Amino acid sequence: MSYQHRVLEQKLNEYLGFFSIIGLTGPRQSGKSTLLLKILPKYTYVNFDDIRFIEAFYDDPEKFMRIYHDKVIFDEVQRVPELFLYIKMAVDKDRTRCGKFVLTGSGQFVLMQHILESLAGRIGLLSLLPYQFTEIPPDLREGSVFRGGYPELVGKQYRLMEDWFSSYMDTYLNKDVRLLANIGDLRDFSRLIHLLAANTAQALNLSRYANDLGVDVKTVKKWISVLEASYIIFLLPPYHNNYGKRIVKSPKIYFYDTGLVSYLVGITERAHYEKGPMAGSLFENYIISEVTKRELHQKSNAELFYYRTNHGVEVDLIIDRKQNKEFIEIKSTETYTARMKSAVAGLVGEEDKAFLIYKGETLNLDPVVQIVNYKQYLQR
């Protein structure tokens, strides 16, 4: 498979002409290095997964920065935290020079900590997630609902998917997690990941997971933060605007990649997905993760929420664009019924938009709520 251009390229090119430093974060294997090497062929590439570069920096930092002082990609830069101060000094010598350094990392919290300490005001931050819908070849898009969008898997048409995710999780647990935090018992941490996968698209219940694992709530909170930091999961917060009802306050759990969810819960074939008990929650996770990718890759600065009251009124996704909102209800069914849109219809304002996204045909039946096939919605 040839190189697949990414939606993020447009925003990255804008940042290269504006910021002295660009920070690119995202999960391991999301295609960060591939993207940068393709669109920045004249940049020098330094990968700190290679111990020789780490040793070269610590042996003689001044010499290292003399060699790598301009138009450099520093990959997995969080492995050399002392480098950030040298980057700051190099940039401060000439703040008018744009695109001097591009920094990448797989752990957003670790990278952000060093950025806030050393590079605040000097860096433009972007995130690259696995392929979004429009980046996947058309013949593989339907399968991506449960197979996910990691570029290497898509490029190999999802062959040996279980083996790939097994290797991915082994690397994640034994390499990335140990770098991010002192987890202690990796078996319990791994069990938490499996529990979260089985409960994706559900409200986060810290006490339940703590009881199931035999650990305290504080430990579960810490582990959740590590999973967020390494782009395994994200939490969708509840919308707090007062619509006249008491709202549920717990965030909902989603995975950035539904292929990883399928691997963790044992879904290997389309029939397992479509006829299994997780069909609805996996499809909801897919749509919300796809919207998350779209908004992050376009750097829209929109905020995402869900809405649920104690009386059972629920909207799966609210995209808050400040001037207006998009209310989205998600259904895995192929058959439309009018009651499917009742919640969004009751909340949408004059300047807002409302969508019912499902697997059936796009229908022009309602002036308020757009009834849209999910492929057509994601294609836009």
N, C-alpha and C positions, 0 to 999 in steps of 0.2 A: 504494500500500500504506500503510495507517494505521500509527501507531506500534506497534512490537512491544515489549511489556514484557519486561524482561531479568531473568534469575534473580538477577543481582547487586543488584537494587534493594533486596531485603530486607536484605542486609548493609550496603549503603550507608546506608539509613535508620537502622540501628542505630548506625553510626559517627557520623552527623550529630548524634545525641543524646548522644554520649560524648566525641568528640575535638574540639578547637578547630580542627584542620586535618585535611582528608582529602586524601590524594594518590591520584589515579586515573591509572594508566599503562596502556598497551596499544598495539598497532600502529596506525599511521595508518589511518583509515577503519574502525575497529572499532566506532564508534558512541558514543564517549565524550561528545562535545559534544551529540549528539542526546539521549542519556540524561539528561544534567544539565539541559539546557534544558527537558525535558519534566517532570521531577519536582521541579525547583527553579525554578518560574516567577517567584518573587519575588526571586531572586538577580540581582545585576548581573553581566553577562557581559563579560569582557575577553579578547579573543583577540590574543595577541602575534604571530600571523601577520600582523596589521595593523601596519605600521610606525609608524602614528600613535600607537598606545599605547606602543610602545617609546620613541619620541621624547618623549612626554609624561612618562614616568617619568624618563628621564635629564635632561630639562630642569629638572625640579623634583620630586625624589623625595618631599619632605615634603608638598607640595601633592597629589601623586598619591595618597599614602596617606591623606590627609585625605578625599579624595573616595571612595576605594575602601578603606574601613576595616572593613567588616562585611558579611557575607552576599554575598560576591563569588566568582565563578568566574574563576580565572586560567588560561586555556587556553594550552597550549604554553609553560608558564612557564620551561622550561629556556633559552629565548632571552634571558631577562633575569636572569642569575645573581645580580646585586646585590640583586634584590628579596627574596631569601630572608631576608636579615638584617633588613630592614624588617618582613617578616611576623613574624619571631621577636619583635621588639620590640613589635609591635602585640598579639600574643597574650600576651606576658608581663605586659602591663598589666592583663589580666583573664583569668586562666586558667580561671575558672569558666564563661566564655561558650563554648558548644559551637557547632560548625558555622560559625565565622567565615569561614574561607576553604576553598575547594575548588580544588586545584591539579591540572592535568592535563598529561601529556607523553607523547610517542611514543617517547622513548628512556629506557628504565628505568635504565641505568647512569649517564647524565648526571644525571637527576633524583635518583637515589639518592645520588650524590656530594654534591650540594648539601644534600639532606635530612640526611645524616649529619653534615655540617659545621655546619648551622644549626638544624635542626628536630628532632633526635633527642629522643624522649620527648614530643613535642607533636603528633605526626601519626599518623593511622591510614592504612595503605597498602592499596589494592585494585588489582586488575588486571581490565581488561575486554578479552576476546578477541572475535574474530568470533562470530557466532551459534553457539550449541551446538544439538544436535539438537532439543531441545524448543522452541527459539525459532524454528525454521524452519517455515513452513506445511507441513502434512502432505503435500500433493501435490508438494512440492519436496524432501522429505527424502532420498529414494532417490538423486536426482541429486546431492545435496550431497556424497556420498562422493567424487566426483572433481571437482565444481565448487566445493566449499568453502562458506564461510559468511559472506563479507563482506556486511554489511547492504545496501549499495547494490545489489550484484549480485543478491542474493536478492529485494529489492524490485522489481527490473526483470526478474525471472524469468530471470536469467542471459543476457539478450540482450546481444550484442556483448561477450561475455566476454573474448575475446582482446584486443580493443581496450582494454577496461577495465584488464586486467592489464598491457598494454603501457604505458599511461599511468601506472599505479601504480608500475611498476618504474622508469620514467624519473624520476618525482618522487622516489622513494626514493633512487636513485643520485645524482641531481644536487642534492638538497636535504638529506635526512636524513643520508646517509652523510658528506657534507662537514662537517656540524655535529658529528657524533660523533667523527670521527678524520681524520687526514691519511692517506688511503688511498694516494695516489700514482696508480698506473695503474688507473683504474676499469674498463678492459676486462678485466684479469686478475681483478679483484674480481668482476666480473659472470660471468666464466667459472667462478669457484669456486662461485657460486650455482647455476649450471647443473649442475656436477659433483655438488654435494650433492643436488640434486633427483633426478638420475639414480640416486643411491645412497641415497635415503631409506630408513629402517628398517634400515640397515646400520651396522656398527661404524665409528667414526671412524678413518681411517687418514691421519694428518697427513703422513707421508713420501710416501705415494702422491700426494696432492694437490699437495704441494710440487714433486715431480718432474714431474707433468703440467703445472703452471703455470710451471715454471722459476723458482721463488722458494724462499726458505729456509723451514724449518719454523716459525721464529719469526714470520715474516710471515703464514703460514697461521693460526697460533694467534691472532694479533691480529685477523685478518679474521673468524675464527669468533666471537670475542668481540663484534665489531661487529654481526654478524648476530644473535647472542643479544640484544644490547642493544636492538636495534630490532624485536624480536619477529618476526623472519623464521623463525628456527630455534630449537629447544631440544635439549639433550642429555640423554638418559636414562642415568643412571649404572648401573653393574652393582651388584647386591646383594652385599654383602661378608660377610654372616653365613656362618659355616663350616658347610656341609652335608656336610663330609667329602670334598670334591673341590676341586681347583684350579679357580678360576674365571677367565673372561676378564675383563680389567680395563679395556678401552676402552669409552667411552660409545657409545651409538647415536644417530644423527642422525634428527631428525624436524622437519617443518615444522609451524608452527601452523595453516596452512591448506592443504588438499590441492588447492584450486583453483589456487593458485600453483604447486604442483608440476606439475599437469597442463599449465598454460601453459608452464612452463619446459622440459618434455620433449616438448611437441607433442601432447598428448592433447586432442582437441577434441570428440569424440563418445563416447557410451556404449560403442559397439562397440570404439573404440580402447582404452578403459579395460578392458573385460571380457575382450577377447581378446588384449590386448597383454602384453608380458613383465613389466610392472610392476603387474599386477592384484593380486598378493599383497602386495607391499610398500606399495602405495598404500592398500589396505584396512587393513593393519596401522597405517599412519600415521594414517589416519582415526580408527580406534578409540582409539588412544593419545592423539591430539590432543583427541578428544571427552572422554575421561576427564580430561585435563589441564584443559580448560575447566570441566568440572563441579566439580572440586576447587577450582580457583582462584575461580570465581564464588561458591561456597558458603563460601570461606575455611575449608576443612576442616583445613588444616595437615597433611594427609597427605603422605607422601613417596612418590615413584614411582621404581621401579627395574625393571630386567630381570635375568634370571638365565641364565647360560650357563657350562657347564663345558668344559674342554678335551676332555672325552670326548663332547661333543655333546648333553648334557642341557640343554634350554633351556625357559624360561618367558618369554613375551613381555612380561608386565607383572606387577609386584608392587606393590600399594597397601599401604603400611605405615601403619596407623592406631595404632601403638604398642600398644594393647590386643590387637589382632589384625591379621591380614593377609588380603588378597584376592589369590589367585593366578589369573592370567588367561591362557589360551591363545587365540590369535586365528587363525582359518582363513577364507580367502575362499571356500571351497567351500560348496555347498549340500547335500552328502551327508555324513552322519555315519558315522564309523568309530570303533571303540573305541580304537584306538591314538592317536587325536588328543588324548586326555586323559591319556595315560600320564605325561607329565612333571609336570603339576600334581597328579595323584593321588598321586605319590610324595613330594611335598614338603609338602602341606597338614597343618597341625597341628590339634589338637582344637578350638581356639577360632577357627580360620581358616575362610575360605570359598574355594571354588574354582569357576572358571567356564571353560567352553568356549564362546566366542562365535564364531558363524559365520553364514552366510546361509541356512541351512536352518531347519526347524521346531524350536520349543522342545520338548524331549523330557524325560520323567520316567523316566530309565533308571538313574540312579546316585545313591546316597544321599550321596556325597561331592562329586562334580563336577556342578554345574548346567550342563546343555546348553541354551544359550539363543540364540534368534535375536537378532542384533545390534540390531534396532530395538526389541525388547522390553527388552533390557538398557539401552539408552540412554534409553528412555522413562521409566524408573523414577526 
